[in-house]
Amino acid sequence: MQRWRGYDAAPGGWGRSVVTIGVFDGVHRGHQATIGHTVTRARELGLQSVVVTFDPHPAEVVRPGSHPAVLTEPARKAELIEALGVDVLCVVPFTPEFSRLSAEAFVHDVLVEHLHAARVVVGDNFRFGHRAAGDVALLERLGRTFGFAVEGAPLVSTDGTVFSSTYIRSCVDAGDVGAAAAALGRPHRVEGVVVRGDQRGRELGFPTANLLCHRFAAIPADGVYAARLIRRGQREPLMSAVSVGTNPTFSGRERRVEAYALDFSGDLYGERLALDFVAHLRGQVRYDSIEPLIAQMHQDVERTRKALG
């Protein structure tokens, strides 16, 4: 898969293409259907498939301070999109200047002049251009003018719930990692670099990796989870019991993500790890002494083995 930074990175002599556009945070099952439809149509027509996405999230530029929690970091999002068979991932820097492009200018500059779109695949709720003034009806009218067709992307839902990034964020925020996984088509992942913490886990017999995560990362609700811990360069993940919260037994104030890797001994400091959250085990509890906390941690480990076994 080619990766372009900006649509003006399209090479000279670039032919026609089938394009889909969106933030695609999470690359969830709905996104997968849209991108998959784009790839299929491009192959049928003998054209290149192009996914156009944006960095940073448009909300942060249009409404500073409103950046939503991020389900997939840029590198992970690119990996997931590449796995769907896409020919080109075009990441457009979403600047204040770009945000002021009119809907008509967006179509002309991006889709026509640079990407030479023959087909554009979008969802029914697609909006584009300055102040999101453009909709699918306008895109279709402009397509007739500039010579490209517009195709609707299939919606993916279950029990009447349409899968969306907003819905998945609400699941993660509530700690319902099972529902999030159902919509994503895989477990929700949180990544971070292991940094030194208070080392209380080591003193209790459960040394944990304290992850420093991206400030916008979608962290599950406070509680204890069963997760698979992935290390770079290692094929097999480790079973892990993960605590998210402030360590109320020790009157902690800083919210942390701490992972205890089962059946592992070694040093993880400085490593970049990924945690795939599989099951919510329990909420955070404040204990009056250390002994019941240690007993509970043993139970958490056994429940983790069962959840991941």
N, C-alpha and C positions, 0 to 999 in steps of 0.2 A: 504494500500500500504506500502510495506517495503521500507525503505530509507537506502541506503548504502553509506558510504563515502569511495570510492575506490573499485575497483573490487575485491581486496583481502579480502573484507568483506563478500564475498559469503560464506555461512556456509558449514561445512563439510556435505557430502552426497547430495549436491545440484545437482538436476537432470538437464535434458536438458531444453533448453529455446528457445524462439523466441526473437531476439534482434534487436533493431533499435538504431542508433547512430547519434548524432548531437548536435549542440549547442542549437537548439530549442528556440532561443530568440524570444519571442512574443507568442509562441505556437499558431501561426496563422492557417488559414484554411488549408494551405498546410501541416503544421506540424500535425494538427489534423487528416488529411487523412492518413498520414504515420503511426502515432501512432495507430490510429484506425484500420488500416490494420494489424498492428503487434498484437494488442490485439485479433482481430478476428481470425487470423491464429493460435495464441497460444491456443485459446479455442477450435478450431476445432481439433487440435492435442493433446489436453489434457496436454499442457505444460504451463510453466510460461512465462509471457511477461515481458521483461526487456527493459527499456529505459536507454541508456548510454548517459550522457551529461558531461559537463566539467566546472570547476571553478578554476581560473578565465577564462575569454574569451581567447581562444588560441591566438588571434591576439596580446593581450597585452604581452604575453610571447615571441612569435616569433618575433614580431616587437614592442618593447616597445614604448609607446606613441601613438599607433595607435588604442587603444581601441575604438570600435564603441559605439554610444549611445545605452543604454540598454532599451529595450522595456518592459521587465519583470524582476523584481528583483528575486533572487533565491527562496525566500519563495513563492512568487506569482506563479512563474513558476512551482514549485512543486505542488501547489494546482491545477493548471490547468491540469497538467499531470495526477494527481490522479483522477480527475473528468472524465477522459477518460477511466477509468477502468484498468489501468496498475497495474501489480502485484508488480514490483520492479522498483524504481528509483535509479540508480547507478550514483553518482556524482564523477567523476574522478578528483582529483587535477591535474590541468594541469601545471606541473612543467617544468623547462628547461630540466631536465633529461627525463621526459616522452616525451617531444617534440622530443627528439633525437631517439626514438624507430623507427626502420625501419618498413616498412609496414608489412613485414613478421613476425617480432617480435610482433607487435601490434596484429595481428590475432592470433598468437600462444598463447601469454600471456593472452590477454583479452578475446577473443572470445572462444578459445578452452580450455585452462587450467582452467580458473576460471568460465566462464559463461556457458560452455558446450553447445554452440549454435547448435541448429538443423536447424534453419533458421535465416537469417539475412536480414532485410528489409531496403533498402537504396534508395535514389533518383539517377537519372541518372548522376548527377554532384558530387556524393560523392567522396571525396578524403580523404586519411588517410596516416599515417606514416610520417617519417621524410621528411621535405620539400614537404609534400603532394604528395609523389611519387606514392602512391597507388591509383588505380582507380577501377571502378566496374569490369572491365575485369580481373584485378589481383585478386580481391576479389573472383570472380567466380572460377578462377584457384585454388586458395588456398582452397576454399570450397570443390572442388573435391578431393583435397589431404587430408583434415582433416575431411571430412564427414559432411559438412553442405551445405544447399542450399541457394542461394541468390535470393531474390525476389525484383523486382522493385516497388517503391512506386508511387502511382498515383500523377500526377501534378494537381494542382488546379489553375485555371485562369479565367479571365473574359475579354472579348473584346481583347483577345490576350495578356493580361498582366498576367504573371505568378506571383502568390503571393510569396513573399520572404521577409525576414527580412530587406534586403537592400531597397526594394521598399517601405515597410511600414515606415522605418526611413525617407525616402525622403518625404513621405506624411506628416508625423508629422513635419518635419523640415520646410515644406512649409505652415503649419497651416491647411492643408486639413485633418481635423480629421474625416470627413465623409468618405473619401476614405480609410483612415487608418482603420476605424471601419469595412468597408466592407471586407477588406482583413483579419482582425483579427477575424471577427465573433462576435465582441463585441467592445464597446468603448475602445479607448486607455486610459490606466490608468497611473497616476503619483502619487507617494506616498511621504510622507514627514512628519516631525515632526513640529508642530506649534511653532514658536519662535517669540519673540517680534520684531516688526519692528519700523517704525517711528510714528505709531499710527495716521497718517493723515486721514485714512479712518474713524476712530472713530470721529474725529473732523468734518468730512464732513457729518456724519450721516450714513456712510456705513462701519461699523467696519469689517475689513478683517482678515482672518487667513493667516499669512505669513509662507509658507511652506519651510523648509530647506530640500532640496531633495538630493539624492545621486549624487555625482559629475558626474557620467556617465549617469544619467537619461535622457531619450529622452523627452525633453521639447518642446512643440509646439512653433511655431514661435510667435514673439511678437504680441499681440492682445488681444481681449476680447472674451471669450468663455462662452457658457452655459455648465455646467457640473453637474454631480451628485456627492455629497460629501458623502463619506461613513466613518462612525465612528465605531471603534471596539465596539462590543457588542450591536450595534443598528441595528435593522432589516431594517428599512426604511431609504433610503438615503435622504439627504436634497438637494433641488434645490440650485444651486450656480452659481453666476456670477464670472468668474475668469479672472483676469488681469495678463498677462504675459509680462514682459518688465521692463523698467527702470524708469517708472513714468516721462515721458518727461516734463510734466507741471511743475514739481518741480525740474527739472534739475538733476534727479537721474542718477547714474552711475552703480549701482549694479542691475543686472538682477534678478527679483524676480517673484515668483508665489504666487499671493494673491487671496484668495477666500472669497467672500461675501456670507454667507449662508442666503438665504431668509427665512423669518418667523422664525428666530432663535434668541434667546437671551441667553447668557451664556458665559462661559469661556472655550476656547479650547486650551489654552496654555499648551504645553507639550504633547498634544495628538498626536498620529500618525494617520494621515488621508490619505484617498485615494480619488483622483479626477478622475472620468470617463468623459472624454471630449466628448461631444455629438455634439456640433455645434460651428462653428466660427461665431461670431457676427460682428466684425469689426476689423480694424487695430488700432494700437496705434496712438493717436493724441495729439499734444501739444496745450494746450489752453492758451490764453493770460491772463485769469483771472479764479477765482474759480467758478463763477456763471455758465458759459456754461458747465464746467466740471460736476457740480452737476446735471444740467439738462440732460446731456448725460448719467450719471450714472442711473438716473431714467428710461431713455429709455432702457438702457442695462438690467435693472431688468425686465421690462415688456417683452422684447424680450426673456429673459431667461425663463420666465414663459411659453411663447408660445412654445418655442423650446422643453421644457421638459414636457409640459402639456400632 
